[in-house]
Amino acid sequence: MNPFQRRLVWSSSLLTGLTGLVYFWMEHFLQPVDPWAVINHPLQPWILKAHILVAPVMVFAIGLIAADHIWRHFRKRVRAGRRSGLVARAVLAPVVLSGYLIQAVTHQGWLAVMVWTHVGTGVLYLVALAAHHRFFRTKATRERGTPAQRSQLASQAPPNASASM
């Protein structure tokens, strides 16, 4: 995965997750000021619009890394980060499908099922993605050493031969 793809996956996933969680909080935990209000917070429609606009970017970003990162590592049975990656991959289809169906389903019972499926799998995706990130950050720190260890190694390195000429 190149840096652009990594940034796109992370930024779109975080923005989608953040807007989704904020919308859920506004919808289920805030009380409207006016008893006749349709929304619980003045920014609620904007948060929902942001969520609906940024979610396809996340789907595009995941599609962008599907062959190069996800499928290649799955096929080669790469063990590093496998569990968290498989969980994130497994919940993507239900989170995306339920997100689209929330906008199309009109029956209240099915709509409730879609909402809770979307929220549950969305949170699980964010947790799996965070675990995936944490695993690779921990692995990179182990391979490169801590910042203190790196600066100590740099100070012990021999002087550059070209600088003495």
GROMACS elastic network, one bead per residue, 0.5 to 0.9 nm:
[ bonds ]
;  ai    aj funct       b0    kb
    1     4     6  0.81390   500
    1     5     6  0.60566   500
    1     6     6  0.63005   500
    1    65     6  0.67692   500
    1    68     6  0.69036   500
    1    69     6  0.60405   500
    2     5     6  0.54164   500
    2     6     6  0.62349   500
    2     7     6  0.87363   500
    3     7     6  0.60587   500
    3     8     6  0.84543   500
    4     7     6  0.52185   500
    4     8     6  0.60546   500
    4     9     6  0.85949   500
    5     8     6  0.50403   500
    5     9     6  0.60691   500
    5    10     6  0.84880   500
    5    61     6  0.68468   500
    5    62     6  0.87594   500
    5    64     6  0.72396   500
    5    65     6  0.69607   500
    6     9     6  0.52806   500
    6    10     6  0.61214   500
    6    11     6  0.84614   500
    6    61     6  0.86382   500
    6    65     6  0.86429   500
    7    10     6  0.51501   500
    7    11     6  0.57852   500
    7    12     6  0.81948   500
    8    11     6  0.53183   500
    8    12     6  0.58373   500
    8    13     6  0.81421   500
    8    57     6  0.82278   500
    8    58     6  0.76233   500
    8    61     6  0.59898   500
    8    62     6  0.88360   500
    9    12     6  0.54817   500
    9    13     6  0.58578   500
    9    14     6  0.83999   500
    9    57     6  0.85581   500
    9    58     6  0.62343   500
    9    59     6  0.87439   500
    9    60     6  0.86872   500
    9    61     6  0.51682   500
    9    62     6  0.63893   500
    9    64     6  0.88263   500
    9    65     6  0.84526   500
   10    13     6  0.51590   500
   10    14     6  0.59285   500
   10    15     6  0.84064   500
   10    58     6  0.84816   500
   10    61     6  0.88578   500
   10   129     6  0.87229   500
   11    14     6  0.52080   500
   11    15     6  0.59895   500
   11    16     6  0.83811   500
   11    58     6  0.82722   500
   12    15     6  0.51541   500
   12    16     6  0.58952   500
   12    17     6  0.83704   500
   12    54     6  0.63988   500
   12    55     6  0.71151   500
   12    56     6  0.87521   500
   12    57     6  0.61616   500
   12    59     6  0.86007   500
   12    61     6  0.75580   500
   13    16     6  0.51377   500
   13    17     6  0.59676   500
   13    18     6  0.84004   500
   13    54     6  0.85421   500
   13    55     6  0.77684   500
   13    57     6  0.86348   500
   13    58     6  0.56535   500
   13    59     6  0.88497   500
   13    61     6  0.88013   500
   13   126     6  0.76396   500
   13   129     6  0.86983   500
   14    17     6  0.50598   500
   14    18     6  0.58620   500
   14    19     6  0.84248   500
   14   126     6  0.78772   500
   15    18     6  0.50697   500
   15    19     6  0.59740   500
   15    20     6  0.82890   500
   15    50     6  0.86496   500
   15    51     6  0.76551   500
   15    54     6  0.69249   500
   15    55     6  0.82486   500
   15    58     6  0.88060   500
   16    19     6  0.53759   500
   16    20     6  0.59969   500
   16    21     6  0.85588   500
   16    50     6  0.81343   500
   16    51     6  0.55708   500
   16    52     6  0.82469   500
   16    53     6  0.87745   500
   16    54     6  0.58546   500
   16    55     6  0.54744   500
   16    57     6  0.88838   500
   16    58     6  0.72920   500
   17    20     6  0.50748   500
   17    21     6  0.60360   500
   17    22     6  0.84906   500
   17    51     6  0.81671   500
   17    55     6  0.87763   500
   17   122     6  0.71670   500
   17   123     6  0.76428   500
   17   125     6  0.89776   500
   17   126     6  0.69346   500
   18    21     6  0.52183   500
   18    22     6  0.60586   500
   18    23     6  0.84417   500
   18    51     6  0.83992   500
   19    22     6  0.51340   500
   19    23     6  0.59696   500
   19    24     6  0.84982   500
   19    47     6  0.58806   500
   19    48     6  0.71438   500
   19    50     6  0.67901   500
   19    51     6  0.52567   500
   19    54     6  0.88136   500
   20    23     6  0.51179   500
   20    24     6  0.61071   500
   20    25     6  0.86024   500
   20    47     6  0.78846   500
   20    48     6  0.74796   500
   20    51     6  0.60559   500
   20   119     6  0.80893   500
   20   122     6  0.84462   500
   21    24     6  0.50193   500
   21    25     6  0.61459   500
   21    26     6  0.86052   500
   21   119     6  0.82794   500
   21   123     6  0.85411   500
   22    25     6  0.50542   500
   22    26     6  0.61539   500
   22    27     6  0.85441   500
   22    44     6  0.85665   500
   22    47     6  0.73596   500
   22    48     6  0.89674   500
   23    26     6  0.50506   500
   23    27     6  0.60025   500
   23    28     6  0.85061   500
   23    44     6  0.63626   500
   23    45     6  0.86125   500
   23    47     6  0.60450   500
   23    48     6  0.62387   500
   23    51     6  0.83142   500
   24    27     6  0.50987   500
   24    28     6  0.59324   500
   24    29     6  0.78509   500
   24   119     6  0.82391   500
   25    28     6  0.54179   500
   25    29     6  0.52341   500
   25    30     6  0.68768   500
   26    29     6  0.57989   500
   26    30     6  0.52065   500
   26    31     6  0.82787   500
   26    39     6  0.85247   500
   26    40     6  0.62284   500
   26    41     6  0.64744   500
   26    43     6  0.88334   500
   26    44     6  0.65234   500
   27    30     6  0.64651   500
   27    31     6  0.84869   500
   27    39     6  0.75752   500
   27    40     6  0.63677   500
   27    41     6  0.82912   500
   27    44     6  0.77189   500
   28    31     6  0.82551   500
   28    40     6  0.86516   500
   29    40     6  0.87159   500
   30    40     6  0.58029   500
   30    41     6  0.73307   500
   31    34     6  0.87509   500
   31    35     6  0.88265   500
   31    39     6  0.88147   500
   31    40     6  0.55156   500
   31    41     6  0.80278   500
   32    35     6  0.64184   500
   32    36     6  0.82565   500
   32    37     6  0.62575   500
   32    38     6  0.80431   500
   32    39     6  0.65685   500
   32    41     6  0.65616   500
   33    36     6  0.87392   500
   33    37     6  0.74503   500
   33    40     6  0.72804   500
   33    41     6  0.82156   500
   34    37     6  0.52460   500
   34    38     6  0.88873   500
   34    40     6  0.86847   500
   35    38     6  0.86425   500
   37    40     6  0.70672   500
   39    42     6  0.70905   500
   39    43     6  0.88951   500
   39    44     6  0.67150   500
   39    45     6  0.78441   500
   40    43     6  0.87410   500
   40    44     6  0.70242   500
   41    44     6  0.52819   500
   41    45     6  0.83744   500
   42    45     6  0.72936   500
   42    46     6  0.82929   500
   43    46     6  0.52588   500
   43    47     6  0.61943   500
   43    48     6  0.87065   500
   44    47     6  0.51796   500
   44    48     6  0.62527   500
   44    49     6  0.86552   500
   45    48     6  0.51116   500
   45    49     6  0.61360   500
   45    50     6  0.85963   500
   46    49     6  0.50023   500
   46    50     6  0.60730   500
   46    51     6  0.85293   500
   47    50     6  0.50386   500
   47    51     6  0.61419   500
   47    52     6  0.86310   500
   48    51     6  0.50266   500
   48    52     6  0.61728   500
   48    53     6  0.85787   500
   49    52     6  0.50781   500
   49    53     6  0.60821   500
   49    54     6  0.85877   500
   50    53     6  0.50838   500
   50    54     6  0.60125   500
   50    55     6  0.83956   500
   51    54     6  0.53663   500
   51    55     6  0.59216   500
   52    55     6  0.55655   500
   52    56     6  0.73661   500
   52    99     6  0.88404   500
   53    56     6  0.64359   500
   53    57     6  0.75010   500
   54    57     6  0.52283   500
   54    58     6  0.66009   500
   54    59     6  0.89954   500
   55    58     6  0.50749   500
   55    59     6  0.63936   500
   55    60     6  0.86925   500
   55    96     6  0.85023   500
   55    99     6  0.89643   500
   56    60     6  0.60705   500
   56    61     6  0.84837   500
   57    61     6  0.60766   500
   57    62     6  0.86360   500
   58    62     6  0.61848   500
   58    63     6  0.84927   500
   59    62     6  0.52157   500
   59    63     6  0.61576   500
   59    64     6  0.85711   500
   59    92     6  0.87063   500
   59    96     6  0.78217   500
   60    64     6  0.60617   500
   60    65     6  0.88840   500
   61    65     6  0.66037   500
   61    66     6  0.86325   500
   62    65     6  0.53572   500
   62    66     6  0.59759   500
   62    70     6  0.88233   500
   63    67     6  0.78057   500
   64    67     6  0.74631   500
   64    68     6  0.79187   500
   64    69     6  0.89352   500
   65    68     6  0.53634   500
   65    69     6  0.52530   500
   65    70     6  0.64339   500
   65    71     6  0.85349   500
   66    69     6  0.58289   500
   66    71     6  0.58703   500
   66    72     6  0.83074   500
   67    70     6  0.60095   500
   67    72     6  0.62540   500
   68    71     6  0.65821   500
   68    72     6  0.58204   500
   68    73     6  0.82484   500
   69    72     6  0.54473   500
   69    73     6  0.59550   500
   69    74     6  0.83773   500
   70    73     6  0.54763   500
   70    74     6  0.60683   500
   70    75     6  0.85949   500
   70    85     6  0.79066   500
   70    86     6  0.87869   500
   70    89     6  0.81373   500
   71    75     6  0.59373   500
   71    76     6  0.84595   500
   72    75     6  0.52122   500
   72    76     6  0.60911   500
   72    77     6  0.84017   500
   72    78     6  0.86044   500
   73    76     6  0.51856   500
   73    77     6  0.58816   500
   73    78     6  0.51816   500
   73    79     6  0.83735   500
   73    82     6  0.82375   500
   74    77     6  0.50797   500
   74    78     6  0.65100   500
   74    79     6  0.89164   500
   74    82     6  0.79011   500
   74    86     6  0.84044   500
   75    78     6  0.79100   500
   76    79     6  0.89648   500
   77    82     6  0.80381   500
   78    81     6  0.79622   500
   78    82     6  0.66510   500
   79    82     6  0.51275   500
   79    83     6  0.81291   500
   80    83     6  0.83674   500
   80   135     6  0.80222   500
   80   136     6  0.80110   500
   80   139     6  0.89085   500
   81    84     6  0.56838   500
   81    85     6  0.59722   500
   81    86     6  0.85173   500
   81   131     6  0.82813   500
   81   132     6  0.57203   500
   81   133     6  0.85372   500
   81   135     6  0.62933   500
   81   136     6  0.71935   500
   82    85     6  0.51016   500
   82    86     6  0.59364   500
   82    87     6  0.85435   500
   82   132     6  0.82813   500
   83    86     6  0.51640   500
   83    87     6  0.61897   500
   83    88     6  0.86073   500
   83   128     6  0.85362   500
   83   132     6  0.83117   500
   84    87     6  0.51679   500
   84    88     6  0.61532   500
   84    89     6  0.85429   500
   84   127     6  0.86086   500
   84   128     6  0.50120   500
   84   129     6  0.68198   500
   84   130     6  0.85211   500
   84   131     6  0.60521   500
   84   132     6  0.51940   500
   84   133     6  0.89693   500
   84   135     6  0.87044   500
   85    88     6  0.51181   500
   85    89     6  0.60560   500
   85    90     6  0.84819   500
   85   128     6  0.69016   500
   85   129     6  0.72061   500
   85   131     6  0.86251   500
   85   132     6  0.61880   500
   86    90     6  0.58984   500
   86    91     6  0.86506   500
   86   128     6  0.85412   500
   87    90     6  0.50379   500
   87    91     6  0.63046   500
   87    92     6  0.86829   500
   87   124     6  0.80160   500
   87   125     6  0.72717   500
   87   128     6  0.61206   500
   87   129     6  0.86032   500
   88    91     6  0.55756   500
   88    92     6  0.63888   500
   88   124     6  0.74478   500
   88   126     6  0.77610   500
   88   127     6  0.82573   500
   88   128     6  0.52299   500
   88   129     6  0.61341   500
   88   132     6  0.85438   500
   89    92     6  0.53649   500
   89    93     6  0.77452   500
   89   125     6  0.80058   500
   89   128     6  0.89801   500
   90    93     6  0.67117   500
   90    94     6  0.80006   500
   90   125     6  0.86308   500
   91    94     6  0.55363   500
   91    95     6  0.61328   500
   91    96     6  0.86093   500
   91   121     6  0.56741   500
   91   122     6  0.75930   500
   91   124     6  0.72495   500
   91   125     6  0.61264   500
   92    95     6  0.52040   500
   92    96     6  0.60343   500
   92    97     6  0.83870   500
   92   121     6  0.76412   500
   92   122     6  0.80019   500
   92   125     6  0.70062   500
   93    96     6  0.53099   500
   93    97     6  0.58940   500
   93    98     6  0.83177   500
   94    97     6  0.51305   500
   94    98     6  0.57665   500
   94    99     6  0.82089   500
   94   117     6  0.73236   500
   94   118     6  0.71050   500
   94   121     6  0.67609   500
   94   122     6  0.87014   500
   95    98     6  0.53497   500
   95    99     6  0.60125   500
   95   100     6  0.87447   500
   95   117     6  0.71064   500
   95   119     6  0.77845   500
   95   120     6  0.82740   500
   95   121     6  0.54516   500
   95   122     6  0.57077   500
   95   125     6  0.82490   500
   96    99     6  0.50391   500
   96   100     6  0.63572   500
   96   101     6  0.86642   500
   96   118     6  0.77254   500
   96   122     6  0.87825   500
   97   100     6  0.52739   500
   97   101     6  0.61595   500
   97   102     6  0.86396   500
   97   114     6  0.88260   500
   97   118     6  0.82993   500
   98   102     6  0.59882   500
   98   103     6  0.88050   500
   98   113     6  0.87924   500
   98   114     6  0.52204   500
   98   115     6  0.71539   500
   98   116     6  0.89457   500
   98   117     6  0.65852   500
   98   118     6  0.53490   500
   99   102     6  0.53124   500
   99   103     6  0.70424   500
   99   114     6  0.74918   500
   99   115     6  0.77844   500
   99   117     6  0.88912   500
   99   118     6  0.60452   500
  100   103     6  0.55479   500
  100   104     6  0.68324   500
  100   105     6  0.89399   500
  101   105     6  0.56377   500
  101   111     6  0.79943   500
  101   114     6  0.68291   500
  101   115     6  0.89913   500
  102   105     6  0.57081   500
  102   106     6  0.83463   500
  102   110     6  0.88298   500
  102   111     6  0.60996   500
  102   112     6  0.86752   500
  102   114     6  0.59192   500
  102   115     6  0.65188   500
  102   118     6  0.84321   500
  103   106     6  0.83812   500
  103   111     6  0.89186   500
  104   111     6  0.88628   500
  105   108     6  0.81039   500
  105   110     6  0.69358   500
  105   111     6  0.58858   500
  105   114     6  0.84592   500
  106   109     6  0.87665   500
  106   110     6  0.76966   500
  106   111     6  0.65735   500
  107   110     6  0.55068   500
  107   111     6  0.59521   500
  107   112     6  0.86585   500
  108   112     6  0.61505   500
  108   113     6  0.86992   500
  109   112     6  0.52744   500
  109   113     6  0.64603   500
  109   114     6  0.87964   500
  110   114     6  0.61415   500
  110   115     6  0.85757   500
  111   114     6  0.50450   500
  111   115     6  0.61076   500
  111   116     6  0.86711   500
  112   115     6  0.50847   500
  112   116     6  0.62164   500
  112   117     6  0.84326   500
  113   116     6  0.53903   500
  113   117     6  0.60016   500
  113   118     6  0.84516   500
  114   117     6  0.50453   500
  114   118     6  0.59216   500
  114   119     6  0.85228   500
  115   118     6  0.50652   500
  115   119     6  0.61090   500
  115   120     6  0.84891   500
  116   119     6  0.50552   500
  116   120     6  0.58600   500
  116   121     6  0.83173   500
  117   120     6  0.52239   500
  117   121     6  0.59299   500
  117   122     6  0.81042   500
  118   121     6  0.54464   500
  118   122     6  0.57135   500
  118   123     6  0.84490   500
  119   122     6  0.50582   500
  119   123     6  0.61100   500
  119   124     6  0.85392   500
  120   123     6  0.53618   500
  120   124     6  0.62173   500
  120   125     6  0.86332   500
  121   125     6  0.59917   500
  121   126     6  0.86238   500
  122   125     6  0.50540   500
  122   126     6  0.63534   500
  122   127     6  0.87203   500
  123   126     6  0.51222   500
  123   127     6  0.62182   500
  123   128     6  0.86003   500
  124   127     6  0.50790   500
  124   128     6  0.60586   500
  124   129     6  0.84670   500
  125   128     6  0.51203   500
  125   129     6  0.60073   500
  125   130     6  0.85066   500
  126   129     6  0.50645   500
  126   130     6  0.60707   500
  126   131     6  0.85511   500
  127   130     6  0.50995   500
  127   131     6  0.61479   500
  127   132     6  0.85477   500
  128   131     6  0.50186   500
  128   132     6  0.60470   500
  128   133     6  0.85585   500
  129   133     6  0.61312   500
  129   134     6  0.85100   500
  130   133     6  0.50369   500
  130   134     6  0.60023   500
  130   135     6  0.85130   500
  131   135     6  0.60433   500
  131   136     6  0.86838   500
  132   135     6  0.52559   500
  132   136     6  0.64998   500
  132   137     6  0.87321   500
  133   136     6  0.53321   500
  133   137     6  0.61034   500
  133   138     6  0.85437   500
  134   137     6  0.50607   500
  134   138     6  0.60027   500
  134   139     6  0.84229   500
  135   138     6  0.52327   500
  135   139     6  0.61013   500
  135   140     6  0.86133   500
  136   140     6  0.59547   500
  136   141     6  0.84563   500
  137   140     6  0.51180   500
  137   141     6  0.61485   500
  137   142     6  0.86057   500
  138   141     6  0.51576   500
  138   142     6  0.62268   500
  138   143     6  0.87096   500
  139   142     6  0.51038   500
  139   143     6  0.62387   500
  139   144     6  0.86596   500
  140   143     6  0.50774   500
  140   144     6  0.60041   500
  140   145     6  0.79040   500
  141   144     6  0.52201   500
  141   145     6  0.51373   500
  141   146     6  0.60031   500
  141   147     6  0.86716   500
  142   145     6  0.52161   500
  142   146     6  0.75058   500
  144   147     6  0.84844   500
  144   149     6  0.85547   500
  144   150     6  0.72634   500
  145   148     6  0.79283   500
  145   149     6  0.57094   500
  145   150     6  0.61242   500
  146   149     6  0.51441   500
  146   150     6  0.62504   500
  146   151     6  0.87179   500
  147   150     6  0.50864   500
  147   151     6  0.61896   500
  147   152     6  0.85595   500
  148   151     6  0.52561   500
  148   152     6  0.61641   500
  148   153     6  0.86788   500
  149   152     6  0.50797   500
  149   153     6  0.62210   500
  149   154     6  0.86326   500
  150   153     6  0.51151   500
  150   154     6  0.61484   500
  150   155     6  0.86919   500
  151   155     6  0.61862   500
  151   156     6  0.86731   500
  152   155     6  0.52360   500
  152   156     6  0.64042   500
  152   157     6  0.88506   500
  153   156     6  0.51486   500
  153   157     6  0.62784   500
  154   157     6  0.52119   500
  154   158     6  0.86501   500
  155   158     6  0.82480   500
  156   159     6  0.89147   500
  157   160     6  0.86725   500
  158   161     6  0.83924   500
  159   162     6  0.87618   500
  159   163     6  0.76511   500
  159   164     6  0.82734   500
  160   163     6  0.54600   500
  160   164     6  0.72286   500
  161   164     6  0.56564   500
  161   165     6  0.72520   500
  162   165     6  0.55639   500
